Amino acid sequence: MAKVVCSDRHLTENGWVSGTERWDDGTLTLVSPPSETAMTVRYSVPLHRPPFVTTQWKTDKTDRLNDLFEKFGKLPEDLRDLDHAPEATPVGEDA
């Protein structure tokens, strides 16, 4: 059975939504980011390392992004419990 190698998630006014996914069998499901995307993160599962989350893009509208963080969280719910998932830092704050 194929497993996800990487998956994009987009933070929007409606919450976190799924985006493009790449599977270990070579399958690629391309999904365009919603036009109202405020931030995109990528969940990656490398072959010989633990999975990790990276920020791919985020808006420069700090207030909007921080409002969405408060409403929907800094990461999608299914990625928050990962021991290796870093806390996303709101725009404008030091890491």
N, C-alpha and C positions, 0 to 999 in steps of 0.2 A: 504494500500500500504506500502511495506517495505521501511525503511529508513536506510541509511548508519550509522553504529555505529563507524567504523573506516576505514580509507583508507590510504594506503601507497603511497607516491609519490617519484620518484627517479630522481635525477638530473644527466643527462648524457650529452655526447658531442652533442646530438641532442635536448637537452632541457629537460623539466620536463615530465616524463612519469608515467602513472598510474601503480599501483602495486596491491597487495593483498587488498581485501575489505571484510569487515564483515558487515552483515545486521542484523537489529533487529529481523527478523524472523528466525535467525539461519543460514542463507545462508552464506557460506564462499567461496569466489572466490580466490584461491591461484594463485599468479603470481610470478614467480622467478624474483629477481632483475636482470636487465641487467648486463652483465659482466663489462661494462664500467661505472657503477654507481659511482659517486663521493660523493653523499650524499643522505640519505633517511630521509624523514620526515613523521610523522604520524598525520593525522587529526582525532581527536577523538570527538565524540558527546556523552558525558555521559547523563544519564537519568535526573539527577537533578542539573546539572551545565552547564554553558555555554561551547560551543565547544572550543577546544584548539589545538595547534600544538606543537609537540615535535620533536626534532632531534633524530632519532634512530641510525644513523651511519653517519660518514663522513670520507673521506680520510685524510691521514696525509700529502698529497701533497698540501701544502698551495697555491702555485702559481696556480696550476691547478684549485683548488676550487674557488679561487678569480676570475680567468678569467671566469669561468662558471657563477658565481654570476653576473658579469658585463654584460655578454651576455644574460642570461635568468632570472635574478632576484634571490633574496635570498629565495623566496617562490614561489610556483606555482601561476600563475596569479589569479586563482579563490579563493585563500586563502589570498591574499594580502590585500583585503578590509575589512577583519574581524577586528572589533574593538579589539578583544582579541588576535589576532595573533601576537606573538612576532616577532621582527625583528631577523632574524638569524644573528649571529655574525661570521664574517669570522674567519677561523682557525688562531690561533696565536694572536688574539686580545682579550683583556680583555672584559668580558661581562659587 
